[in-house]
C-alpha cells in the first residue's frame, strides 16, 4: 500500500440538527446575514452561515481546545 501524505479523509456526511432559538436571536442572525451580504457582495442564507459561525466559535475557544487535546 502506498504511503500517501494525505491521510484518509474523515466522515463528512452532513448531520441534520434542529434547534429552537429566541426571536431576538433570529433577528440578530438575519441582521448578520444582511451585513455579510453587504460586506462580501454575496447573499447567504442564515442556515448556511450558522455552521460556519459555530465552527469558528468552537475553534476559537482555547479552553475547549485544551480539554480536547488532553488524553
GUGUTOR-825761 format. One line per field, with one value per residue: x negated, y negated, z negated of N, C-alpha, C, O in turn; residue number from 1. Coordinates in nm, 2 decimals, always signed. Atoms other than C-alpha are relative to their C-alpha. Layout:
// GUGUTOR-825761
n_u = [X, ...]
n_v = [Y, ...]
n_w = [Z, ...]
ca_u = [X, ...]
ca_v = [Y, ...]
ca_w = [Z, ...]
c_u = [X, ...]
c_v = [Y, ...]
c_w = [Z, ...]
o_u = [X, ...]
o_v = [Y, ...]
o_w = [Z, ...]
num = [NUM, ...]
END
This chain:
// GUGUTOR-825761
n_u = [-0.08, +0.09, +0.01, -0.05, +0.00, -0.14, -0.07, -0.14, -0.09, -0.10, -0.14, -0.05, -0.14, -0.07, -0.09, -0.11, -0.02, -0.11, +0.00, -0.10, +0.07, -0.09, -0.03, +0.12, +0.11, -0.03, +0.02, +0.14, +0.05, -0.04, +0.08, +0.13, +0.00, -0.01, +0.13, +0.08, -0.03, +0.06, +0.15, +0.06, -0.07, -0.06, -0.10, +0.00, -0.11, +0.04, +0.02, +0.13, +0.10, +0.01, +0.11, +0.13, +0.01, +0.02, +0.14, +0.09, -0.01, +0.06, +0.15, +0.06, -0.01, +0.13, -0.02, -0.05, +0.10, +0.09, -0.07, +0.00, +0.13, +0.05, -0.03]
n_v = [+0.12, +0.12, +0.08, +0.13, +0.11, +0.03, -0.11, -0.03, +0.11, -0.03, -0.01, +0.14, +0.00, +0.10, -0.04, +0.10, +0.04, +0.09, +0.07, +0.11, +0.12, +0.11, +0.10, +0.10, -0.07, -0.01, +0.13, +0.03, -0.08, +0.06, +0.12, -0.05, -0.04, +0.12, +0.06, -0.09, +0.03, +0.14, -0.01, -0.09, +0.01, -0.13, -0.04, -0.14, -0.02, -0.02, -0.14, -0.03, +0.07, -0.06, -0.10, +0.06, +0.08, -0.09, -0.05, +0.10, +0.02, -0.12, +0.01, +0.12, -0.02, -0.06, -0.09, -0.12, -0.06, -0.07, -0.11, -0.10, -0.05, -0.09, -0.15]
n_w = [+0.00, +0.00, +0.12, -0.05, +0.10, +0.04, +0.07, -0.04, +0.04, +0.10, -0.05, -0.03, -0.02, +0.08, +0.10, +0.02, +0.14, +0.01, +0.12, +0.02, +0.05, +0.03, -0.11, +0.00, -0.06, -0.14, -0.06, -0.01, -0.11, -0.12, -0.01, -0.03, -0.14, -0.08, +0.00, -0.07, -0.14, -0.03, +0.01, -0.10, -0.12, -0.03, +0.10, +0.05, +0.10, +0.14, +0.02, -0.05, +0.08, +0.14, +0.02, -0.01, +0.12, +0.11, -0.01, +0.04, +0.15, +0.07, -0.03, +0.06, +0.14, +0.04, +0.10, -0.06, -0.08, +0.09, +0.06, -0.10, -0.02, +0.11, -0.03]
ca_u = [+0.00, -0.15, -0.25, -0.04, -0.09, +0.28, +0.45, +0.78, +1.05, +1.28, +1.65, +1.80, +2.16, +2.38, +2.57, +2.91, +2.96, +3.28, +3.28, +3.52, +3.40, +3.54, +3.70, +3.41, +3.15, +3.33, +3.34, +2.97, +2.89, +3.09, +2.91, +2.58, +2.67, +2.76, +2.42, +2.25, +2.41, +2.31, +1.95, +1.89, +2.14, +2.29, +2.61, +2.60, +2.90, +2.87, +2.89, +2.56, +2.39, +2.47, +2.25, +1.96, +2.03, +2.05, +1.72, +1.55, +1.67, +1.57, +1.22, +1.16, +1.24, +0.89, +1.02, +1.22, +0.93, +0.70, +0.96, +0.99, +0.62, +0.58, +0.55]
ca_v = [+0.00, -0.34, -0.58, -0.89, -1.23, -1.29, -1.07, -0.91, -1.18, -1.18, -1.11, -1.43, -1.32, -1.61, -1.57, -1.75, -1.93, -2.10, -2.37, -2.63, -2.99, -3.31, -3.57, -3.81, -3.56, -3.51, -3.88, -3.91, -3.63, -3.79, -4.12, -3.93, -3.78, -4.12, -4.26, -3.96, -4.03, -4.40, -4.31, -4.03, -4.12, -3.77, -3.67, -3.35, -3.21, -3.21, -2.83, -2.83, -3.08, -2.91, -2.61, -2.83, -3.06, -2.76, -2.61, -2.94, -2.98, -2.62, -2.66, -2.99, -2.85, -2.79, -2.62, -2.38, -2.31, -2.23, -2.00, -1.81, -1.77, -1.60, -1.22]
ca_w = [+0.00, +0.09, -0.19, -0.09, -0.26, -0.26, -0.53, -0.47, -0.48, -0.78, -0.75, -0.60, -0.59, -0.70, -1.02, -1.05, -1.38, -1.47, -1.73, -1.87, -1.91, -2.05, -1.83, -1.93, -1.82, -1.49, -1.43, -1.51, -1.27, -1.00, -1.06, -1.05, -0.71, -0.58, -0.69, -0.55, -0.21, -0.22, -0.32, -0.07, +0.20, +0.18, +0.00, -0.20, -0.39, -0.77, -0.75, -0.56, -0.79, -1.12, -1.07, -0.98, -1.28, -1.52, -1.38, -1.42, -1.78, -1.88, -1.71, -1.88, -2.23, -2.38, -2.69, -2.48, -2.25, -2.55, -2.70, -2.38, -2.35, -2.68, -2.66]
c_u = [-0.09, +0.01, +0.04, -0.02, +0.14, +0.06, +0.14, +0.09, +0.10, +0.14, +0.05, +0.15, +0.07, +0.09, +0.10, +0.02, +0.11, +0.00, +0.11, -0.08, +0.10, +0.02, -0.12, -0.12, +0.03, -0.02, -0.15, -0.07, +0.04, -0.08, -0.14, -0.01, +0.01, -0.14, -0.10, +0.01, -0.06, -0.15, -0.06, +0.07, +0.07, +0.10, -0.01, +0.11, -0.06, -0.03, -0.14, -0.11, -0.02, -0.10, -0.14, -0.03, -0.03, -0.15, -0.10, -0.01, -0.07, -0.16, -0.07, +0.00, -0.13, +0.02, +0.05, -0.10, -0.10, +0.07, +0.01, -0.13, -0.05, +0.04, +0.11]
c_v = [-0.12, -0.09, -0.15, -0.11, -0.04, +0.12, +0.02, -0.11, +0.05, +0.01, -0.15, +0.00, -0.10, +0.06, -0.11, -0.02, -0.10, -0.07, -0.11, -0.12, -0.11, -0.09, -0.11, +0.06, +0.01, -0.13, -0.04, +0.08, -0.05, -0.13, +0.04, +0.04, -0.12, -0.07, +0.08, -0.03, -0.13, +0.01, +0.08, +0.00, +0.13, +0.03, +0.15, +0.01, +0.02, +0.15, +0.04, -0.07, +0.06, +0.10, -0.06, -0.08, +0.10, +0.06, -0.10, -0.02, +0.12, +0.00, -0.11, +0.02, +0.07, +0.11, +0.13, +0.08, +0.08, +0.12, +0.12, +0.07, +0.09, +0.14, +0.06]
c_w = [+0.00, -0.13, +0.05, -0.11, -0.05, -0.07, +0.06, -0.06, -0.11, +0.06, +0.01, +0.03, -0.09, -0.10, -0.02, -0.15, +0.00, -0.14, -0.01, -0.05, -0.03, +0.11, +0.01, +0.07, +0.15, +0.07, +0.01, +0.11, +0.14, +0.03, +0.04, +0.15, +0.09, +0.01, +0.08, +0.15, +0.04, +0.00, +0.12, +0.14, +0.05, -0.11, -0.03, -0.10, -0.14, -0.02, +0.05, -0.09, -0.14, -0.02, +0.00, -0.13, -0.12, +0.01, -0.04, -0.15, -0.07, +0.02, -0.07, -0.16, -0.05, -0.11, +0.05, +0.07, -0.09, -0.06, +0.09, +0.03, -0.10, +0.03, -0.09]
o_u = [-0.18, +0.12, -0.05, +0.00, +0.15, +0.07, +0.19, +0.08, +0.14, +0.16, +0.05, +0.20, +0.05, +0.16, +0.07, +0.03, +0.10, -0.01, +0.17, -0.16, +0.22, -0.06, -0.15, -0.18, -0.06, -0.07, -0.19, -0.15, -0.04, -0.12, -0.20, -0.11, -0.06, -0.19, -0.19, -0.09, -0.12, -0.21, -0.16, +0.02, +0.09, +0.06, -0.03, +0.13, -0.17, -0.13, -0.19, -0.22, -0.13, -0.18, -0.22, -0.14, -0.11, -0.21, -0.20, -0.11, -0.15, -0.23, -0.19, -0.06, -0.13, -0.04, +0.02, -0.11, -0.14, +0.00, +0.01, -0.14, -0.15, +0.15, +0.14]
o_v = [-0.13, -0.08, -0.22, -0.08, -0.07, +0.23, -0.06, -0.15, +0.17, -0.04, -0.22, -0.09, -0.10, +0.16, -0.23, +0.08, -0.20, +0.00, -0.14, -0.11, -0.10, -0.09, -0.15, -0.01, -0.01, -0.14, -0.09, +0.03, -0.05, -0.15, -0.03, +0.00, -0.12, -0.11, +0.03, -0.04, -0.15, -0.06, +0.03, +0.06, +0.15, +0.04, +0.23, -0.08, +0.07, +0.18, +0.14, -0.02, +0.06, +0.09, -0.02, -0.09, +0.06, +0.07, -0.07, -0.04, +0.09, +0.02, -0.09, -0.06, +0.19, +0.21, +0.24, +0.20, +0.19, +0.22, +0.23, +0.18, +0.16, +0.17, +0.17]
o_w = [-0.08, -0.19, +0.09, -0.23, -0.17, -0.01, +0.13, -0.17, -0.10, +0.17, -0.09, +0.08, -0.21, -0.08, -0.04, -0.22, +0.07, -0.24, +0.10, -0.14, +0.00, +0.21, +0.12, +0.15, +0.23, +0.18, +0.12, +0.18, +0.23, +0.15, +0.12, +0.22, +0.20, +0.11, +0.14, +0.22, +0.15, +0.08, +0.17, +0.23, +0.17, -0.23, +0.06, -0.19, -0.15, -0.10, +0.00, -0.10, -0.19, -0.12, -0.08, -0.18, -0.21, -0.10, -0.11, -0.21, -0.16, -0.07, -0.10, -0.23, -0.04, -0.11, +0.01, +0.06, -0.07, -0.08, +0.05, +0.07, -0.08, +0.08, -0.08]
num = [1, 2, 3, 4, 5, 6, 7, 8, 9, 10, 11, 12, 13, 14, 15, 16, 17, 18, 19, 20, 21, 22, 23, 24, 25, 26, 27, 28, 29, 30, 31, 32, 33, 34, 35, 36, 37, 38, 39, 40, 41, 42, 43, 44, 45, 46, 47, 48, 49, 50, 51, 52, 53, 54, 55, 56, 57, 58, 59, 60, 61, 62, 63, 64, 65, 66, 67, 68, 69, 70, 71]
END
